[in-house]
Amino acid sequence: MNDVNDLREILFDTLKDLRNEERPMDIDRAKAVSDVAQTIINTAKIEIDHAKITGSSSSSFITEEKPTGKLPTGSGYVHKLRG
């Protein structure tokens, strides 16, 4: 699936390759990856705007995570407000 998580993984892999002192990535290639990523990010922004206008909660690029009903890590209890 090509979604925001895949894009992040590719960008972080590119960053690791750039920092590899033994076999660094070619700067022009890294720039090309960055340019394509920016284009993808810009289209995602348009998808977010579209979702806001139409009332949708996800798109093909930015998916809605299903609630698990579990508390986030570090939370030990649920506090309910009175009233």
Secondary structure, DSSP 8 states (H G I E B T S, - for coil): --SHHHHHHHHHHHHHHHH-SSS---HHHHHHHHHHHHHHHHHHHHHHHHHHHHT-S--SSS------S---TT---------
